[in-house]
């Protein structure tokens, strides 16, 4: 590539004389600044947990959402938990990425749906999938903030 090459092979107009090489150099020079202000994946994972509301409605039940400290989470050996009797979903305070936070929270919500819909261990796949899909639909309808939270944290 030569300095004479320009973006898209179109000759520059007056005031637009940067070559592709110059644009790449400008971007490379700015990258450390961009990296310095961009939150790390783990910071975004923690922010995703902090953005959760205090409760979520699952079918006929309202579950309290509790953030578990790192020590509690480590002692239990899990990222999250669903206590269907106490109507509580626990999620650890720190994740390596926001996607892992979303994955864990949905996992615990599915446990709540499993309990709320009365899914039995011996149920067939089609029945289980049907009950879970209906449960997820109800979860999203009853908690309009949830799709936006998922979308925001999977960017």
Backbone bond lengths (Angstrom), bond angles and torsions (degrees), N, CA, C in turn:
res aa  C-N    CA-C-N  psi(-1)  N-CA   C-N-CA  omega(-1)  CA-C   N-CA-C  phi
1 X - - - 1.444 - - 1.527 107.75 -
2 X 1.281 116.76 135.18 1.462 121.03 179.47 1.516 109.59 -108.72
3 X 1.342 114.30 163.30 1.460 118.95 178.49 1.521 111.88 -64.36
4 X 1.317 116.29 -20.06 1.463 119.85 -178.57 1.523 111.86 -74.30
5 X 1.344 117.25 -18.21 1.462 119.25 -179.71 1.518 109.34 -68.26
6 X 1.280 115.17 142.61 1.457 120.48 179.57 1.519 108.81 -127.29
7 X 1.305 115.86 167.28 1.458 121.05 -176.76 1.518 110.47 -59.83
8 X 1.318 115.45 125.99 1.456 121.46 176.76 1.516 114.02 65.52
9 X 1.309 118.56 13.10 1.453 121.33 179.02 1.515 113.74 72.51
10 X 1.328 117.50 9.63 1.463 121.56 -179.03 1.521 108.32 -93.34
11 X 1.323 117.55 128.41 1.470 119.22 179.48 1.520 110.45 -61.33
12 X 1.331 117.16 145.24 1.463 119.56 -178.66 1.519 112.19 -69.40
13 X 1.352 114.96 147.32 1.461 120.62 172.94 1.516 107.59 -91.35
14 X 1.299 117.26 172.54 1.456 120.75 178.25 1.522 109.48 -56.48
15 X 1.324 116.88 131.50 1.459 121.95 -180.00 1.520 113.44 84.56
16 X 1.318 118.52 -8.03 1.462 122.71 -179.74 1.526 108.10 -123.33
17 X 1.291 116.46 70.38 1.464 119.01 -172.17 1.518 113.35 -109.32
18 X 1.341 118.98 7.25 1.456 119.86 -178.77 1.523 110.59 -73.92
19 X 1.301 114.33 135.38 1.457 120.08 176.13 1.522 109.03 -86.43
20 X 1.303 116.63 168.69 1.453 121.83 177.08 1.522 110.39 -59.00
21 X 1.306 116.83 -40.44 1.464 121.03 178.83 1.529 110.29 -62.22
22 X 1.328 117.50 -42.01 1.461 120.50 179.24 1.531 111.58 -66.05
23 X 1.319 116.13 -40.00 1.468 119.80 177.78 1.525 111.16 -63.82
24 X 1.315 116.61 -41.20 1.473 120.27 177.27 1.521 110.67 -63.20
25 X 1.334 117.47 -40.88 1.461 121.07 179.08 1.531 110.24 -64.46
26 X 1.335 117.34 -42.08 1.462 120.86 177.45 1.525 110.89 -60.64
27 X 1.316 116.20 -44.59 1.467 120.68 -179.97 1.523 110.02 -62.94
28 X 1.337 117.03 -45.18 1.463 121.12 -179.60 1.529 110.92 -61.60
29 X 1.313 116.92 -36.72 1.462 120.36 179.50 1.531 111.26 -68.72
30 X 1.330 117.70 -31.69 1.460 121.57 -178.74 1.528 112.75 -85.52
31 X 1.314 118.40 -17.93 1.462 121.78 -174.83 1.528 113.61 -56.71
32 X 1.340 119.95 -42.76 1.473 117.93 177.73 1.522 112.76 -59.53
33 X 1.325 117.49 -35.85 1.466 120.40 177.58 1.522 110.81 -67.07
34 X 1.319 115.80 -42.46 1.465 120.70 178.62 1.524 109.62 -62.07
35 X 1.333 117.15 -45.80 1.467 121.27 -179.83 1.526 111.91 -63.18
36 X 1.332 116.56 -34.53 1.458 120.51 -177.78 1.524 112.29 -67.64
37 X 1.327 117.83 -31.64 1.461 119.50 -178.03 1.522 113.27 -98.14
38 X 1.328 118.12 -14.13 1.458 121.48 -179.98 1.534 108.88 -78.87
39 X 1.348 117.75 126.23 1.468 119.19 177.67 1.528 110.69 -62.63
40 X 1.322 115.42 147.18 1.460 120.21 177.93 1.526 108.94 -71.57
41 X 1.339 117.52 163.17 1.471 119.33 176.96 1.526 112.42 -56.85
42 X 1.332 117.91 -39.19 1.471 118.99 -179.69 1.528 111.37 -69.06
43 X 1.343 117.31 -34.39 1.466 119.45 175.51 1.525 110.27 -65.94
44 X 1.343 116.81 -38.63 1.468 120.01 177.51 1.528 110.54 -69.42
45 X 1.348 117.51 -33.54 1.464 120.78 176.52 1.519 111.46 -63.79
46 X 1.338 116.64 -43.68 1.465 120.80 177.67 1.528 110.65 -65.95
47 X 1.323 116.81 -38.69 1.472 120.63 178.90 1.527 110.86 -64.39
48 X 1.331 116.68 -35.54 1.469 120.32 178.53 1.520 110.34 -62.16
49 X 1.316 117.09 -42.81 1.468 120.73 179.22 1.526 109.93 -65.78
50 X 1.330 117.08 -42.92 1.469 120.61 -179.91 1.528 111.59 -63.29
51 X 1.331 117.00 -26.89 1.467 121.06 -178.36 1.527 112.92 -78.19
52 X 1.325 117.57 -9.90 1.464 119.86 179.16 1.526 110.56 -68.32
53 X 1.337 117.43 143.76 1.471 119.17 175.36 1.528 110.13 -74.43
54 X 1.302 117.48 -178.65 1.464 121.47 -176.10 1.530 112.90 -83.39
55 X 1.332 117.26 -13.02 1.465 119.01 179.63 1.515 111.07 -153.49
56 X 1.329 114.62 162.35 1.458 122.14 177.71 1.521 108.11 -141.47
57 X 1.323 115.96 138.62 1.464 121.35 179.12 1.519 108.70 -91.45
58 X 1.325 115.33 127.24 1.470 121.76 178.23 1.519 106.80 -124.96
59 X 1.332 115.63 102.67 1.459 119.65 -176.92 1.520 109.94 61.33
60 X 1.329 115.68 -125.93 1.461 120.97 -177.74 1.524 113.06 -82.68
61 X 1.329 117.42 -3.52 1.462 121.06 -171.92 1.528 112.31 -114.68
62 X 1.317 115.63 149.37 1.455 121.32 173.01 1.525 107.63 -110.46
63 X 1.323 115.32 118.20 1.461 122.14 -179.63 1.524 109.40 -95.40
64 X 1.306 116.18 137.98 1.458 121.34 172.96 1.535 107.17 -80.88
65 X 1.332 117.18 136.07 1.465 121.65 176.28 1.520 107.17 -99.11
66 X 1.334 115.55 120.18 1.464 120.71 -179.19 1.521 109.82 -118.51
67 X 1.310 115.84 135.28 1.461 120.43 176.91 1.519 107.80 -91.02
68 X 1.336 114.98 123.93 1.464 120.99 179.57 1.530 109.02 -90.40
69 X 1.317 116.28 134.01 1.456 120.70 175.82 1.523 110.41 -65.77
70 X 1.307 115.80 163.50 1.470 120.97 -178.00 1.522 112.08 -59.35
71 X 1.330 117.31 -40.55 1.464 120.22 -179.33 1.527 111.11 -66.61
72 X 1.322 116.85 -43.39 1.468 120.84 178.93 1.527 110.37 -62.66
73 X 1.329 115.94 -45.60 1.459 121.11 179.73 1.531 111.15 -61.28
74 X 1.328 116.12 -44.76 1.467 120.85 179.82 1.533 110.73 -65.41
75 X 1.327 116.49 -40.81 1.466 120.11 179.88 1.527 111.36 -63.31
76 X 1.321 116.60 -36.26 1.465 120.70 179.20 1.521 111.73 -83.13
77 X 1.321 116.96 -16.68 1.459 121.06 179.32 1.519 113.65 68.69
78 X 1.332 116.52 37.07 1.468 119.46 -179.77 1.523 110.68 -151.33
79 X 1.338 114.00 156.60 1.462 121.21 178.30 1.521 111.47 -81.03
80 X 1.317 116.28 -30.11 1.448 121.44 -177.96 1.510 110.09 -157.29
81 X 1.315 115.70 172.67 1.463 120.41 178.35 1.515 109.67 -156.24
82 X 1.316 114.92 152.21 1.459 121.50 175.98 1.523 107.38 -122.36
83 X 1.309 116.18 117.51 1.463 121.91 177.01 1.529 106.97 -106.01
84 X 1.324 115.61 93.59 1.468 120.66 -174.45 1.519 112.94 -66.48
85 X 1.325 118.41 -32.43 1.456 120.61 179.51 1.531 110.09 -69.61
86 X 1.344 116.52 -42.31 1.465 120.86 -179.91 1.527 112.66 -84.65
87 X 1.340 117.20 -5.69 1.464 123.06 -176.70 1.534 110.41 54.28
88 X 1.336 114.23 58.07 1.454 120.99 -177.01 1.520 110.19 -139.06
89 X 1.317 115.82 133.53 1.467 121.72 172.30 1.517 106.54 -114.36
90 X 1.323 115.77 121.94 1.456 121.23 178.29 1.516 109.62 -105.10
91 X 1.321 116.55 142.77 1.456 121.47 178.62 1.526 107.64 -141.96
92 X 1.335 115.85 136.25 1.466 117.92 -177.85 1.517 110.83 -66.63
93 X 1.329 115.59 157.22 1.467 120.54 -172.78 1.517 114.10 -79.23
94 X 1.306 118.54 -15.90 1.464 121.24 -173.48 1.524 110.01 -131.47
95 X 1.325 116.71 135.97 1.464 122.40 175.40 1.519 109.03 -135.39
96 X 1.309 116.18 153.07 1.463 121.37 179.79 1.523 111.48 -68.19
97 X 1.334 116.96 -21.75 1.466 120.70 179.16 1.524 108.83 -156.67
98 X 1.334 117.02 158.58 1.464 119.18 176.27 1.526 111.78 -65.61
99 X 1.332 117.48 -30.58 1.473 120.05 178.56 1.528 110.67 -62.49
100 X 1.331 117.37 -38.91 1.468 120.64 178.61 1.529 110.25 -67.73
101 X 1.336 117.29 -35.23 1.463 120.39 176.67 1.525 110.18 -64.27
102 X 1.334 116.64 -45.68 1.468 121.24 178.57 1.524 109.95 -61.65
103 X 1.328 116.51 -47.50 1.465 121.50 -179.58 1.533 110.75 -56.80
104 X 1.320 116.37 -46.90 1.465 120.58 -178.37 1.521 111.47 -65.78
105 X 1.326 116.72 -43.47 1.461 119.24 -179.33 1.526 111.10 -63.77
106 X 1.334 117.11 -44.50 1.472 119.83 177.19 1.524 111.20 -62.90
107 X 1.325 116.89 -37.46 1.467 121.16 177.57 1.535 109.83 -57.91
108 X 1.320 116.19 -46.65 1.468 119.79 -179.50 1.526 111.02 -68.80
109 X 1.329 117.56 -36.02 1.470 120.24 175.74 1.528 110.76 -63.27
110 X 1.324 116.63 -37.72 1.472 119.56 177.76 1.527 111.21 -65.25
111 X 1.324 117.58 -35.78 1.472 119.23 173.72 1.532 109.67 -60.99
112 X 1.325 116.63 -42.20 1.469 120.35 179.38 1.532 110.78 -64.21
113 X 1.334 116.82 -42.09 1.467 120.97 177.14 1.519 110.09 -63.46
114 X 1.307 116.72 -42.83 1.466 122.36 178.58 1.533 109.46 -54.29
115 X 1.337 116.01 -46.76 1.458 121.15 179.89 1.533 110.59 -68.84
116 X 1.329 116.80 -47.68 1.465 121.39 -175.18 1.527 111.68 -64.02
117 X 1.319 117.63 -36.42 1.466 121.70 -179.07 1.522 112.44 -84.11
118 X 1.311 117.84 -6.47 1.457 120.76 177.97 1.516 113.62 70.60
119 X 1.324 116.65 34.60 1.467 120.21 179.68 1.525 108.82 -71.93
120 X 1.296 115.70 131.09 1.464 122.26 -179.22 1.528 110.03 -99.70
121 X 1.304 117.03 153.09 1.457 122.27 -179.05 1.522 113.44 -57.91
122 X 1.323 117.60 -30.20 1.467 120.10 -177.35 1.535 113.65 -92.16
123 X 1.347 117.22 2.70 1.465 119.73 178.80 1.524 110.71 -61.58
124 X 1.311 115.54 145.91 1.465 121.97 179.21 1.522 110.72 -74.23
125 X 1.313 115.63 160.06 1.464 121.68 -175.79 1.527 112.32 -55.83
126 X 1.316 118.43 -48.50 1.458 120.85 -175.74 1.528 111.21 -61.92
127 X 1.323 116.89 -41.93 1.465 120.52 178.10 1.525 110.23 -65.14
128 X 1.313 117.28 -44.07 1.466 121.54 -179.86 1.528 110.69 -62.03
129 X 1.330 117.41 -48.00 1.463 121.53 179.95 1.533 110.16 -62.65
130 X 1.317 118.03 -42.62 1.460 121.41 178.46 1.514 112.15 -61.44
131 X 1.329 116.44 -44.41 1.462 120.00 179.27 1.525 111.46 -66.32
132 X 1.337 116.84 -41.03 1.463 119.88 179.01 1.532 111.72 -67.29
133 X 1.336 117.23 -39.93 1.470 118.43 179.66 1.522 110.57 -66.06
134 X 1.322 117.66 -39.64 1.464 120.57 176.06 1.524 109.99 -65.05
135 X 1.317 116.41 -40.30 1.462 120.69 177.68 1.522 111.94 -63.03
136 X 1.340 117.12 -42.28 1.467 120.48 178.10 1.530 110.84 -65.29
137 X 1.321 116.62 -40.35 1.460 119.98 178.01 1.523 110.14 -59.94
138 X 1.309 116.69 -46.32 1.469 121.01 178.19 1.532 110.54 -63.55
139 X 1.327 117.07 -39.33 1.466 121.60 179.05 1.529 110.33 -58.59
140 X 1.342 116.96 -46.28 1.460 120.95 -179.59 1.533 111.58 -69.90
141 X 1.336 117.45 -37.80 1.465 120.28 178.58 1.531 111.67 -66.55
142 X 1.317 116.36 -39.47 1.465 120.79 -177.14 1.527 112.96 -81.23
143 X 1.322 117.94 -15.34 1.461 122.67 -177.10 1.525 109.26 -132.75
144 X 1.330 117.08 75.61 1.466 120.29 -173.52 1.533 113.89 -60.67
145 X 1.316 118.47 -17.85 1.467 121.58 177.90 1.521 112.29 -74.19
146 X 1.349 117.57 -22.02 1.462 121.45 -170.69 1.530 114.41 -64.79
147 X 1.347 120.72 -48.42 1.486 118.31 178.90 1.529 112.76 -58.19
148 X 1.344 117.25 -40.43 1.464 120.20 178.37 1.515 111.96 -64.46
149 X 1.353 117.29 -40.05 1.467 121.05 178.37 1.520 110.09 -63.42
150 X 1.331 115.94 -43.52 1.472 119.48 178.69 1.527 110.06 -62.40
151 X 1.317 116.38 -50.01 1.461 121.67 -177.53 1.540 110.68 -59.51
152 X 1.312 116.33 -45.44 1.472 120.69 -178.19 1.524 111.09 -62.84
153 X 1.307 117.30 -35.02 1.461 119.87 -175.40 1.509 114.41 -93.12
154 X 1.316 117.39 0.73 1.468 120.98 174.55 1.530 111.81 -107.25
155 X 1.315 116.61 10.92 1.480 120.60 178.91 1.505 109.92 -73.43
